Amino acid sequence: MTNNKIEHIKNIKEHSVKVLTSVHNLPTVPFIIYEVTKVIEDSQASAAQLGEVISQDQGLVTKILTVANSPLYGIPRRVATIDFAIVILGFNHIKNIVIALSMMETVRKFGDKNFDQKNYWLHSIITATMAKRIADDLGYPESGEAFTAGLLHDLGIPVIYKYFKTEYNNIVASVLQNKISHREAELQELGMTHSEIGKILIDKWNLPVELSETVLFHHQPSLLENDKHFVSIVHLSDYVVHKLLADNFHWDSDFELDEEILTTLKLGDKDYLESFVENYREIFEEQLNNINY
């Protein structure tokens, strides 16, 4: 990349960041998250009290029960009530689900007939449940956090659509006409990627640094200087979903595997990885049939 091109991208990025930081209606943390966090931090709080708070939003209750009963989530018994979900999953797991689903609902309002919200939601929720399932299968302890990161990993895409409509359309056109990757097109139009934009929103919500880093590096875990296991699980989940969903979500249809995750997650070589992916095909297809939009 030439110095002039680097300088050009830098200038565009400065403008994009300025636009985002000056937007007064950039979403704030949904109120339900404050309420849930307050109950969870109370050592005397019961599952019934937490359930009462969550039940104020029946749409959220429905989504939590859908997630809890999804095949990839791996709960052997049917979860029929929010109180039972809290008992089965635990306070922290429920908190992670509430955070992720509430924020997805916030950005869902950004969509209209020109943004394929259904496929965006489908890709996000399946990546989230896949991330939790893979985390559990690989013995990673923070599987609830993996769900949250999986759901929010592409958060920057609807933000681009909402606040950079012209650039969004130009990105889509450039990918189709110039046969370049979405990342290249994003850099040309915005000077930054949807991963960087997602990080800005995650940081605005004061969410954990690990989540912020995962959103930023979910396409290239090898670039993260800290522990790479968490972001590698989300990257692998994204890869599995792209493989099994046949690129139904077109924004990242040019998704490339960062092969360093094979070492990080001790998955051997690419041949083994392909058999690893195939092991999830049957339950993945069952998951697809259980998704509600």
VMD Tcl script that draws the C-alpha trace (Angstrom):
set ca {
  {0.00 0.00 0.00}
  {1.45 3.39 -1.02}
  {2.04 6.24 1.44}
  {-0.61 8.34 -0.33}
  {-3.19 5.58 0.03}
  {-2.31 5.08 3.71}
  {-2.67 8.83 4.32}
  {-5.98 8.86 2.43}
  {-7.38 6.01 4.55}
  {-6.15 7.74 7.71}
  {-7.98 10.95 6.79}
  {-11.20 9.09 5.96}
  {-10.96 7.20 9.26}
  {-10.58 10.42 11.24}
  {-13.70 11.73 9.54}
  {-15.65 8.50 10.23}
  {-14.68 8.48 13.91}
  {-15.67 12.14 14.16}
  {-19.06 11.33 12.66}
  {-19.66 8.47 15.10}
  {-18.54 10.40 18.19}
  {-20.70 13.39 17.24}
  {-23.87 11.38 16.72}
  {-26.15 12.18 19.65}
  {-28.50 9.26 19.09}
  {-25.79 6.59 18.97}
  {-27.45 3.91 21.09}
  {-26.90 3.92 24.84}
  {-26.93 0.82 27.01}
  {-30.52 -0.50 27.19}
  {-32.15 0.16 30.59}
  {-32.94 -3.54 31.13}
  {-29.20 -4.23 31.37}
  {-28.82 -1.80 34.26}
  {-31.74 -3.44 36.05}
  {-30.48 -6.99 35.51}
  {-26.94 -6.07 36.56}
  {-28.24 -4.44 39.74}
  {-30.11 -7.61 40.75}
  {-27.20 -9.90 39.87}
  {-24.76 -7.83 41.95}
  {-27.05 -8.18 44.96}
  {-25.77 -11.27 46.79}
  {-29.21 -11.73 48.39}
  {-31.14 -11.69 45.12}
  {-33.12 -14.76 44.10}
  {-33.89 -16.31 40.73}
  {-37.50 -15.15 41.17}
  {-36.39 -11.52 41.62}
  {-34.22 -11.66 38.52}
  {-37.02 -13.31 36.60}
  {-39.40 -10.55 37.66}
  {-37.06 -7.88 36.26}
  {-36.54 -9.70 32.95}
  {-40.26 -10.40 32.65}
  {-40.88 -6.67 32.22}
  {-39.82 -7.27 28.63}
  {-41.81 -10.20 27.28}
  {-40.05 -10.01 23.92}
  {-36.75 -10.54 25.73}
  {-38.22 -13.45 27.71}
  {-39.28 -15.15 24.47}
  {-35.82 -14.71 22.97}
  {-34.06 -16.04 26.09}
  {-36.26 -19.14 26.10}
  {-35.64 -19.61 22.37}
  {-31.89 -19.46 22.96}
  {-32.05 -21.77 25.99}
  {-34.00 -24.36 24.00}
  {-31.91 -24.17 20.84}
  {-30.15 -27.44 19.91}
  {-26.69 -25.87 19.84}
  {-27.10 -24.43 23.31}
  {-27.00 -27.96 24.64}
  {-29.53 -28.00 27.49}
  {-31.01 -31.53 27.69}
  {-34.34 -30.48 29.26}
  {-36.95 -28.14 27.81}
  {-36.86 -24.71 29.45}
  {-40.43 -23.38 29.67}
  {-40.11 -20.43 32.09}
  {-37.65 -17.63 32.68}
  {-37.24 -18.68 36.33}
  {-36.23 -22.18 35.26}
  {-33.85 -20.74 32.67}
  {-32.15 -18.72 35.42}
  {-31.81 -21.79 37.64}
  {-30.45 -23.95 34.81}
  {-28.13 -21.38 33.24}
  {-27.10 -19.39 36.30}
  {-27.10 -15.64 36.91}
  {-23.98 -14.85 34.89}
  {-25.09 -16.80 31.82}
  {-28.45 -15.03 31.92}
  {-26.70 -11.68 32.24}
  {-24.61 -12.43 29.14}
  {-27.68 -13.41 27.16}
  {-29.60 -10.31 28.29}
  {-26.71 -8.01 27.34}
  {-26.31 -9.56 23.91}
  {-30.01 -9.80 23.02}
  {-30.82 -6.30 24.31}
  {-28.08 -4.75 22.24}
  {-29.06 -6.70 19.17}
  {-32.59 -5.41 19.62}
  {-31.21 -1.87 19.81}
  {-29.40 -2.11 16.47}
  {-32.27 -4.06 14.95}
  {-34.13 -0.75 14.80}
  {-31.51 0.47 12.32}
  {-32.81 -1.78 9.58}
  {-35.38 -1.21 6.88}
  {-36.32 -2.87 3.58}
  {-32.86 -2.10 2.18}
  {-30.98 -3.86 4.97}
  {-31.46 -7.62 5.22}
  {-32.13 -7.66 8.94}
  {-33.40 -11.24 8.89}
  {-30.18 -12.72 7.52}
  {-28.09 -10.46 9.78}
  {-30.01 -11.76 12.81}
  {-29.82 -15.35 11.60}
  {-26.05 -15.18 11.10}
  {-25.53 -13.47 14.47}
  {-27.68 -15.77 16.61}
  {-26.31 -18.95 15.03}
  {-22.73 -17.72 15.41}
  {-23.51 -16.96 19.07}
  {-24.98 -20.39 19.85}
  {-22.22 -22.06 17.86}
  {-19.61 -20.11 19.86}
  {-21.10 -21.31 23.12}
  {-21.32 -24.90 21.89}
  {-17.72 -24.93 20.63}
  {-16.49 -23.27 23.84}
  {-18.23 -26.00 25.86}
  {-16.93 -28.77 23.59}
  {-13.35 -27.47 23.81}
  {-13.59 -27.10 27.59}
  {-13.37 -23.31 27.55}
  {-14.87 -22.01 30.82}
  {-16.39 -18.73 29.58}
  {-18.98 -20.15 27.21}
  {-21.62 -17.59 28.22}
  {-19.25 -14.78 27.27}
  {-18.56 -16.59 23.98}
  {-22.29 -16.41 23.23}
  {-22.29 -12.64 23.83}
  {-19.24 -12.09 21.61}
  {-20.67 -14.31 18.89}
  {-23.91 -12.36 18.83}
  {-22.21 -8.96 18.73}
  {-19.22 -9.73 16.50}
  {-20.70 -8.02 13.42}
  {-22.29 -5.16 15.36}
  {-20.53 -2.60 13.17}
  {-22.42 -3.57 10.01}
  {-25.88 -2.17 10.92}
  {-24.09 0.86 12.43}
  {-22.51 1.53 9.02}
  {-25.94 1.19 7.42}
  {-27.54 3.59 9.91}
  {-24.94 6.36 10.00}
  {-23.07 5.97 6.68}
  {-25.80 5.12 4.16}
  {-23.91 6.38 1.10}
  {-20.72 4.60 2.12}
  {-22.70 1.43 2.87}
  {-24.14 1.40 -0.65}
  {-20.71 2.15 -2.12}
  {-19.19 -0.77 -0.18}
  {-21.81 -3.17 -1.49}
  {-21.29 -1.89 -5.05}
  {-17.48 -2.07 -4.81}
  {-17.54 -5.67 -3.64}
  {-19.78 -6.70 -6.53}
  {-18.21 -4.60 -9.28}
  {-14.53 -4.50 -8.31}
  {-14.37 -8.02 -6.83}
  {-12.66 -6.82 -3.65}
  {-13.25 -7.98 -0.09}
  {-15.68 -6.22 2.22}
  {-12.76 -5.25 4.43}
  {-10.99 -3.53 1.52}
  {-14.19 -1.75 0.49}
  {-14.82 -0.63 4.09}
  {-11.32 0.81 4.33}
  {-11.75 2.63 1.01}
  {-15.04 4.21 2.01}
  {-14.66 4.68 5.77}
  {-10.97 4.30 6.54}
  {-11.98 1.64 9.07}
  {-13.70 -1.74 9.15}
  {-17.00 -2.85 10.66}
  {-14.89 -4.54 13.35}
  {-13.40 -1.20 14.40}
  {-16.82 0.47 14.35}
  {-18.27 -2.34 16.48}
  {-15.47 -1.80 19.00}
  {-16.35 1.90 19.26}
  {-19.92 0.99 20.22}
  {-18.81 -1.75 22.64}
  {-16.47 0.74 24.33}
  {-19.25 3.33 24.50}
  {-21.32 0.79 26.42}
  {-18.38 0.19 28.82}
  {-18.46 -3.55 28.23}
  {-15.48 -5.77 29.12}
  {-12.20 -5.24 27.27}
  {-12.15 -8.92 26.26}
  {-15.43 -8.44 24.39}
  {-14.19 -5.24 22.78}
  {-10.99 -6.95 21.62}
  {-12.90 -9.93 20.27}
  {-15.21 -7.73 18.20}
  {-12.15 -5.87 16.87}
  {-10.10 -8.96 16.00}
  {-12.78 -11.51 15.15}
  {-11.52 -11.69 11.54}
  {-7.82 -11.82 12.45}
  {-7.27 -13.35 15.91}
  {-3.54 -13.68 15.21}
  {-3.20 -9.87 15.41}
  {-4.30 -9.80 19.04}
  {-1.33 -9.50 21.38}
  {-3.16 -10.82 24.45}
  {-4.52 -14.33 25.04}
  {-6.07 -15.47 21.74}
  {-8.27 -18.36 22.90}
  {-11.49 -16.41 23.32}
  {-11.34 -14.53 20.01}
  {-10.20 -17.74 18.26}
  {-13.37 -19.51 19.40}
  {-15.53 -16.71 17.99}
  {-13.52 -16.70 14.75}
  {-13.89 -20.48 14.45}
  {-17.62 -20.23 15.10}
  {-17.94 -17.57 12.40}
  {-16.01 -19.85 10.04}
  {-18.20 -22.87 10.82}
  {-21.38 -20.86 10.24}
  {-20.10 -19.51 6.92}
  {-19.21 -23.04 5.84}
  {-22.50 -24.64 6.87}
  {-24.81 -21.76 5.99}
  {-23.38 -21.58 2.46}
  {-22.63 -17.85 2.74}
  {-26.26 -16.92 3.26}
  {-25.03 -13.74 4.94}
  {-23.41 -11.94 2.02}
  {-21.54 -9.18 3.86}
  {-18.73 -11.52 4.89}
  {-19.07 -14.04 2.09}
  {-15.33 -13.55 1.49}
  {-14.53 -14.74 5.02}
  {-11.00 -16.14 5.33}
  {-9.80 -18.53 8.02}
  {-6.97 -17.26 10.20}
  {-5.04 -20.52 10.35}
  {-3.22 -19.57 13.54}
  {-6.36 -20.58 15.43}
  {-5.56 -24.22 14.59}
  {-2.53 -23.95 16.86}
  {-4.23 -21.78 19.47}
  {-7.16 -24.18 19.85}
  {-5.07 -27.33 19.24}
  {-7.11 -28.41 16.25}
  {-4.27 -29.96 14.28}
  {-4.33 -29.27 10.53}
  {-6.94 -28.06 8.03}
  {-8.01 -31.62 7.18}
  {-8.93 -32.20 10.80}
  {-10.68 -28.82 10.88}
  {-12.94 -29.87 8.01}
  {-14.02 -33.02 9.87}
  {-14.49 -30.87 13.00}
  {-16.87 -28.63 11.05}
  {-18.79 -31.58 9.60}
  {-19.40 -32.95 13.09}
  {-21.68 -29.97 13.68}
  {-23.67 -30.20 10.46}
  {-26.62 -32.25 11.75}
  {-27.16 -30.23 14.93}
  {-26.57 -27.03 12.96}
  {-29.38 -27.89 10.55}
  {-31.62 -28.71 13.50}
  {-30.73 -25.30 14.94}
  {-31.76 -23.58 11.70}
  {-35.21 -25.11 11.94}
  {-35.63 -23.77 15.48}
  {-34.67 -20.13 14.81}
  {-37.35 -17.49 15.24}
  {-36.88 -13.98 13.85}
}
mol new
graphics top color blue
foreach p $ca { graphics top sphere $p radius 0.5 }
foreach p [lrange $ca 0 end-1] q [lrange $ca 1 end] { graphics top cylinder $p $q radius 0.2 }
display resetview
